[in-house]
Amino acid sequence: MSKPEFQIDETDGPAQTRAWVLHPDIKNDNDRREAVPALAEAVALAEALPNIEVIGANIVPLRTLNAGHLFGKGKIAELKQILHDEEVELVLVDGHVTPVQQRNLEKAWDVKLLDRTGLILEIFSDRAATREGVLQVEMAALNYQRTRLVRAWTHLERQRGGLGFVGGPGETQIESDRRAIDDQLVRLKRQLEKVVKTRALHRAARAKIPYPIVALVGYTNAGKSTLFNRLTGADVLVKDMLFATLDPTMRSLELLDGPEIILSDTVGFISALPTELVAAFRATLEEVLAADIILHVRDISHAETFEQARNVREILASLGVPSETRMFEVWNKLDLLPEAAADAVRERALRDENVLAISSITGEGLDLLQTTVADALQGAMRTAELSLAFSEGRKRAWLFSQDVVVSETQTDDGFDVVVRWSAEVEAAYQRL
């Protein structure tokens, strides 16, 4: 095999696991991605894990997949020499690897191996902060582990003894392990149901607050958390790594010359995210479904920015985001572009009312971003006239507490109240 596509400098520091990243470039794959940016993204994924030192990476061209070993014998031998020479301990394959392929490659190379799903699960496990996020990670990891029990080789073929109280005589170890995982999944589902109920109560409480929700979405590492921190002063984890934010973080923000809003920072999207992980983390994106406005943050300096944007739009569509939800594209990281390119982006944004060009680092365009969101929210506000009887004092007090009363006139029967409110506040009023 030729030399690796790039070699990564080693630095002094704590002992770390020496890792090598492989991107199988399969010629007849209908979902084939551009190999060079895909490999770079896979390396970024690997570097998002602590205690991992990425030594190097390769694109491995393949006509077809080998069912038992993923790669052909020649490729396996060439890669084995590289991995041996570089003293690699962990191989990360940017793609799906079956349990049998994983077992055979680990045996051939004498290394630990993770595929894309396993790697992302490791990152999720390291990043999840809320109770719900942790439970979702554990469930996704157990489902993943359940399909790969074949990896454990010999001990899984042994018969268990016992008196038949648990599983019965002759139950194989693999059956016992699978049943233990299933039992744990049942327990986690029960815990998750309780957490989801608690979140539902919190959402119901927020529905009574007249603050519109503005959700930040975008490809991972697009700069959402940096923008969130810049606007709210919050201390959300911000690192130049993929999946830095895994749980929605919400803060209140009073817009310039505008209303107070709830700003939500969400998990970043990524191409080829395994389906089971999208399902497991659907609840972490539920704030997007309830948002009044969605800000799609894009890293406009990234070579794959258009492909990333398309991926985000596809995921939003699959989540069932209402078509009437107002959405703006926020072209971030102007500061990383050459001046001529940045000027072109600024001019392009000025020609489209739904596009804003900003830099979360320098602060450029953030005032315009706030006023644009405020104007859009004001457009969503409407005026209504209400007639309240004297006996409806609780409703009247609630309206004043929500700061939506424009004027009030006392009548013989009660009060005529003019309010200006959003659909969310009106719905909350109707539930009183």
TIVEX-94513 format. One line per 8 residues: number of its first residue (from 1); their letters; for each residue z, x, y of C-alpha. Coordinates in Angstrom, 2 decimals, padded with zeros to 5 digits. Layout:
NUM> a> Z X Y; ...
//
This chain:
1> mskpefqi> 000.00 000.00 000.00; -000.66 001.15 003.54; 002.17 002.05 005.86; 004.26 -000.84 007.18; 002.99 -002.84 010.16; 005.88 -001.50 012.17; 008.89 000.69 011.58; 012.18 -000.14 013.25
9> detdgpaq> 014.33 002.64 014.64; 017.70 003.06 013.01; 020.75 003.28 015.24; 024.26 004.49 014.72; 026.93 001.84 014.24; 028.91 -000.06 011.63; 027.59 -000.08 008.08; 024.92 -002.75 007.76
17> trawvlhp> 022.74 -004.11 004.99; 019.35 -002.39 005.06; 016.68 -005.10 005.03; 012.90 -005.26 004.75; 010.83 -008.29 005.79; 007.69 -009.39 003.94; 005.24 -012.04 005.13; 002.91 -013.22 002.33
25> dikndndr> -000.45 -013.99 003.98; -002.01 -016.37 001.46; -005.74 -016.76 001.94; -006.09 -020.23 000.42; -002.96 -021.74 002.02; -003.85 -024.82 004.09; -000.72 -024.29 006.22; -001.45 -020.61 006.79
33> reavpala> -000.04 -019.21 010.03; -001.32 -016.27 012.05; 000.12 -013.33 010.16; 001.09 -010.96 012.99; 003.14 -013.43 015.11; 004.55 -014.98 011.92; 005.82 -011.57 010.80; 007.31 -010.91 014.24
41> eavalaea> 009.11 -014.25 014.13; 010.42 -013.51 010.64; 011.81 -010.19 011.87; 013.48 -012.01 014.78; 015.01 -014.44 012.30; 016.39 -011.56 010.25; 017.80 -009.87 013.35; 019.64 -013.09 014.21
49> lpnievig> 021.99 -012.36 011.31; 024.93 -010.05 011.95; 025.32 -006.99 009.72; 021.59 -006.92 008.97; 019.60 -003.82 009.88; 015.87 -004.47 009.63; 014.31 -001.17 008.55; 010.70 -002.34 008.50
57> anivplrt> 008.28 -005.11 007.69; 004.93 -005.73 006.03; 002.22 -008.35 005.92; 001.20 -008.75 002.27; -002.35 -010.19 001.94; -002.71 -012.45 -001.10; -005.61 -014.44 -002.49; -003.34 -016.64 -004.57
65> lnaghlfg> 000.33 -016.75 -005.53; 001.52 -015.35 -008.84; 003.54 -018.16 -010.43; 006.11 -015.87 -012.05; 006.37 -012.98 -009.60; 004.82 -014.20 -006.31; 002.90 -010.91 -006.02; 000.63 -009.16 -008.50
73> kgkiaelk> 001.77 -006.16 -010.56; 000.07 -003.64 -008.29; 001.66 -005.04 -005.12; 005.07 -005.18 -006.79; 004.80 -001.51 -007.79; 003.67 -000.42 -004.30; 006.43 -002.38 -002.62; 008.99 -001.05 -005.10
81> qilhdeev> 008.17 002.50 -004.03; 008.56 001.64 -000.33; 011.84 -000.19 -000.91; 013.17 002.69 -003.01; 012.15 005.35 -000.48; 013.77 003.40 002.39; 016.92 002.60 000.37; 016.47 -001.11 001.06
89> elvlvdgh> 019.23 -003.43 -000.16; 017.86 -006.82 000.94; 014.31 -008.18 000.99; 013.54 -011.20 003.18; 010.38 -013.08 002.21; 008.91 -015.22 004.99; 007.94 -018.16 002.82; 009.00 -020.21 -000.17
97> vtpvqqrn> 010.10 -018.28 -003.27; 010.83 -020.18 -006.47; 014.02 -019.45 -008.43; 011.99 -017.76 -011.20; 010.08 -015.60 -008.70; 013.34 -014.65 -006.98; 014.95 -013.65 -010.28; 011.96 -011.58 -011.36
105> lekawdvk> 011.52 -009.81 -008.02; 015.22 -008.96 -007.76; 015.05 -007.51 -011.25; 011.87 -005.54 -010.55; 013.04 -004.11 -007.24; 016.82 -003.95 -007.88; 017.55 -005.62 -004.55; 018.95 -008.90 -003.25
113> lldrtgli> 016.21 -011.31 -002.10; 016.22 -014.28 000.27; 013.31 -016.56 001.07; 012.74 -018.28 004.43; 014.91 -021.27 003.57; 017.76 -019.08 002.37; 017.54 -016.92 005.49; 017.60 -019.89 007.86
121> leifsdra> 020.54 -021.35 005.94; 022.42 -018.08 006.43; 021.72 -018.24 010.17; 022.75 -021.89 010.35; 025.97 -021.07 008.52; 026.73 -018.28 010.97; 025.93 -020.35 014.09; 027.19 -023.88 013.35
129> atregvlq> 030.19 -024.62 015.55; 031.06 -028.32 015.36; 032.58 -029.98 012.32; 029.43 -032.00 011.75; 027.24 -028.93 011.96; 029.40 -027.06 009.46; 029.31 -029.96 007.00; 025.55 -030.30 007.31
137> vemaalny> 025.09 -026.59 006.64; 027.33 -026.74 003.58; 025.43 -029.71 002.17; 022.04 -028.12 002.76; 023.26 -024.86 001.22; 024.63 -026.63 -001.88; 021.38 -028.54 -002.39; 019.50 -025.25 -002.08
145> qrtrlvra> 021.89 -023.51 -004.48; 021.65 -026.35 -006.99; 017.91 -025.73 -007.45; 018.44 -022.02 -008.01; 021.09 -021.93 -010.72; 018.45 -020.37 -012.99; 018.95 -017.15 -011.05; 022.23 -016.36 -012.75
153> wthlerqr> 020.54 -015.34 -016.01; 022.65 -014.80 -019.13; 025.97 -016.52 -018.43; 024.13 -019.79 -017.85; 022.94 -019.79 -021.45; 026.45 -019.64 -022.91; 028.12 -022.75 -024.27; 031.45 -023.86 -022.85
161> gglgfvgg> 034.30 -024.52 -025.21; 037.09 -026.97 -024.50; 038.41 -030.21 -025.88; 035.83 -032.47 -024.33; 037.97 -033.71 -021.45; 035.53 -032.26 -018.88; 031.88 -032.36 -019.84; 032.47 -032.32 -023.56
169> pgetqies> 032.04 -029.59 -026.16; 028.78 -027.74 -025.98; 028.24 -028.24 -022.25; 026.25 -025.28 -020.99; 027.51 -023.27 -018.04; 024.49 -024.27 -015.96; 025.36 -027.96 -016.50; 028.95 -027.26 -015.52
177> drraiddq> 027.88 -025.41 -012.37; 025.47 -028.18 -011.41; 028.13 -030.84 -011.93; 030.61 -028.86 -009.80; 028.03 -028.70 -007.01; 027.36 -032.44 -007.29; 031.11 -033.16 -007.04; 031.36 -030.99 -003.94
185> lvrlkrql> 028.34 -032.74 -002.40; 030.04 -036.11 -002.88; 033.17 -034.82 -001.13; 031.14 -033.38 001.76; 029.19 -036.63 002.18; 032.47 -038.54 002.51; 033.75 -036.09 005.11; 030.45 -036.25 006.98
193> ekvvktra> 030.54 -040.05 007.04; 033.93 -039.89 008.79; 032.65 -037.35 011.33; 029.52 -039.42 011.99; 031.68 -042.51 012.61; 033.73 -040.53 015.11; 030.58 -039.39 016.90; 029.36 -043.00 016.95
201> lhraarak> 032.56 -044.00 018.74; 032.04 -041.20 021.25; 028.45 -042.34 021.85; 029.64 -045.91 022.36; 032.17 -044.68 024.90; 029.48 -042.69 026.73; 027.25 -045.78 026.81; 029.79 -047.34 029.16
209> ipypival> 029.50 -044.41 031.55; 026.67 -044.81 034.08; 025.45 -041.25 033.60; 021.88 -040.81 032.38; 021.33 -038.30 029.56; 018.87 -035.45 030.13; 018.13 -033.49 026.96; 016.80 -029.95 026.79
217> vgytnagk> 014.49 -029.40 023.83; 012.11 -026.64 022.90; 011.17 -023.90 020.51; 014.03 -021.64 019.56; 014.61 -018.77 021.98; 012.69 -020.56 024.77; 015.63 -020.15 027.14; 017.26 -023.59 026.88
225> stlfnrlt> 020.83 -022.30 026.75; 020.25 -019.93 029.66; 018.91 -022.84 031.71; 021.82 -025.03 030.59; 024.34 -022.39 031.68; 022.58 -021.77 034.99; 022.65 -025.46 035.88; 026.12 -026.37 034.61
233> gadvlvkd> 028.07 -023.13 034.74; 028.93 -023.60 031.07; 029.56 -020.68 028.76; 027.23 -021.54 025.87; 026.23 -018.72 023.53; 023.14 -017.09 025.01; 021.51 -014.31 023.03; 017.96 -013.13 022.65
241> mlfatldp> 017.83 -014.34 019.07; 016.52 -017.31 017.19; 018.80 -020.29 016.62; 021.46 -019.08 019.05; 022.43 -022.74 019.61; 022.83 -025.01 016.61; 024.99 -027.87 017.84; 024.29 -030.07 020.86
249> tmrslell> 026.39 -029.09 023.83; 026.87 -031.63 026.59; 028.09 -031.17 030.15; 028.08 -033.31 033.26; 025.95 -032.16 036.18; 025.57 -033.59 039.67; 021.93 -033.15 040.64; 020.90 -032.00 044.10
257> dgpeiils> 020.64 -035.17 046.23; 020.74 -037.15 043.02; 022.97 -038.86 040.49; 025.44 -037.31 038.10; 023.91 -036.79 034.67; 024.91 -035.62 031.21; 022.87 -032.53 030.30; 022.45 -031.87 026.57
265> dtvgfisa> 021.46 -028.51 025.06; 020.05 -028.87 021.53; 019.10 -026.74 018.54; 015.77 -024.98 018.92; 012.79 -025.99 016.84; 010.78 -023.59 014.72; 007.51 -023.70 012.84; 007.55 -024.09 009.07
273> lptelvaa> 011.18 -025.19 009.12; 011.92 -026.35 005.55; 011.87 -030.14 005.31; 015.35 -030.35 003.81; 016.77 -028.49 006.81; 015.07 -030.80 009.31; 016.67 -033.74 007.51; 020.07 -032.06 007.38
281> fratleev> 020.06 -031.41 011.12; 018.54 -034.69 012.28; 021.93 -035.88 013.51; 022.29 -032.83 015.76; 019.19 -034.07 017.60; 020.35 -037.68 017.97; 021.16 -037.13 021.65; 017.43 -036.60 022.18
289> laadiilh> 016.73 -040.09 020.87; 019.14 -041.57 023.42; 017.93 -039.44 026.34; 016.64 -040.98 029.55; 014.64 -037.84 030.26; 013.56 -034.99 027.96; 012.96 -031.52 029.38; 010.69 -029.59 027.01
297> vrdishae> 011.50 -025.96 027.78; 008.71 -023.51 026.92; 008.69 -019.72 026.94; 005.49 -019.48 028.96; 005.43 -015.69 028.50; 005.21 -015.93 024.70; 001.85 -015.21 023.09; 002.23 -018.28 020.86
305> tfeqarnv> 003.50 -020.65 023.57; 000.82 -023.29 022.95; 001.40 -023.29 019.19; 005.16 -023.49 019.76; 004.71 -026.44 022.13; 002.57 -028.27 019.60; 005.24 -027.72 016.94; 007.93 -029.16 019.23
313> reilaslg> 005.84 -032.24 020.01; 005.22 -032.83 016.30; 008.94 -032.66 015.51; 009.81 -034.99 018.41; 007.24 -037.47 017.12; 008.70 -037.23 013.59; 012.18 -037.92 014.97; 010.96 -041.19 016.45
321> vpsetrmf> 011.54 -040.44 020.13; 010.67 -043.63 022.06; 007.23 -043.42 023.64; 008.59 -044.68 026.98; 011.01 -041.75 027.32; 010.00 -039.68 030.36; 009.27 -036.06 029.46; 008.66 -032.99 031.59
329> evwnkldl> 007.42 -029.60 030.43; 009.51 -026.78 031.89; 007.55 -023.52 031.80; 010.32 -020.94 031.66; 010.50 -017.11 031.88; 008.17 -016.64 034.84; 010.05 -013.39 035.43; 008.55 -011.90 032.26
337> lpeaaada> 004.95 -012.44 033.35; 002.83 -010.04 035.43; 002.65 -011.29 039.01; -000.97 -012.44 038.77; -000.27 -014.41 035.60; 002.91 -015.89 037.09; 000.93 -017.04 040.17; -001.62 -018.73 037.91
345> vreralrd> 001.19 -020.54 036.06; 002.75 -021.68 039.34; -000.60 -023.04 040.55; -001.21 -024.84 037.26; 002.24 -026.44 037.41; 001.66 -027.67 040.96; -001.40 -029.62 039.77; 000.59 -031.58 037.16
353> envlaiss> 003.54 -033.75 038.15; 004.94 -033.46 034.63; 005.04 -029.66 034.61; 007.60 -027.41 036.32; 007.44 -023.60 036.45; 010.81 -021.86 036.53; 012.82 -018.78 035.71; 016.30 -019.44 034.39
361> itgegldl> 017.14 -015.79 035.06; 016.12 -015.55 038.73; 016.69 -019.22 039.55; 013.14 -019.77 040.74; 012.11 -023.43 040.60; 015.52 -024.79 039.63; 016.02 -026.76 042.87; 012.64 -028.44 042.39
369> lqttvada> 013.57 -029.13 038.77; 016.74 -030.93 039.83; 015.08 -033.00 042.56; 012.22 -033.94 040.22; 014.66 -035.18 037.59; 016.67 -037.02 040.25; 013.53 -038.75 041.57; 012.50 -039.74 038.03
377> lqgamrta> 015.94 -041.20 037.36; 015.95 -043.12 040.63; 012.64 -044.61 039.59; 014.30 -045.82 036.43; 017.07 -047.54 038.42; 016.69 -051.19 039.31; 018.45 -053.68 041.54; 020.02 -056.89 040.22
385> elslafse> 022.03 -059.78 041.68; 025.09 -061.03 039.82; 027.32 -064.06 040.38; 030.88 -063.54 039.19; 033.59 -066.17 039.02; 037.07 -065.39 040.28; 038.17 -065.34 036.63; 035.77 -062.43 035.93
393> grkrawlf> 037.85 -059.89 037.81; 037.65 -057.39 034.95; 033.84 -057.29 035.16; 033.98 -056.93 038.93; 036.44 -054.04 038.71; 034.28 -052.36 036.05; 031.19 -052.54 038.29; 033.06 -050.86 041.14
401> sqdvvvse> 034.44 -048.23 038.78; 030.86 -047.39 037.76; 029.81 -046.95 041.41; 026.78 -049.25 041.07; 027.73 -051.92 043.63; 025.39 -052.02 046.64; 026.93 -055.06 048.37; 029.26 -057.96 047.69
409> tqtddgfd> 029.68 -061.41 049.26; 032.58 -063.74 048.54; 031.65 -067.36 047.80; 033.61 -070.56 047.12; 033.37 -069.86 043.37; 033.70 -066.09 043.26; 031.48 -063.18 044.29; 027.75 -062.53 044.65
417> vvvrwsae> 027.28 -058.86 043.81; 024.16 -056.75 044.30; 024.05 -053.76 041.94; 021.67 -050.88 041.38; 021.88 -049.61 037.83; 020.07 -048.10 034.87; 019.17 -049.94 031.68; 022.04 -048.15 029.93
425> veaayqrl> 024.63 -049.36 032.46; 023.21 -052.88 032.34; 023.50 -052.86 028.55; 027.09 -051.65 028.79; 027.84 -054.45 031.26; 026.40 -057.03 028.91; 028.79 -055.84 026.21; 031.87 -056.45 028.35
//
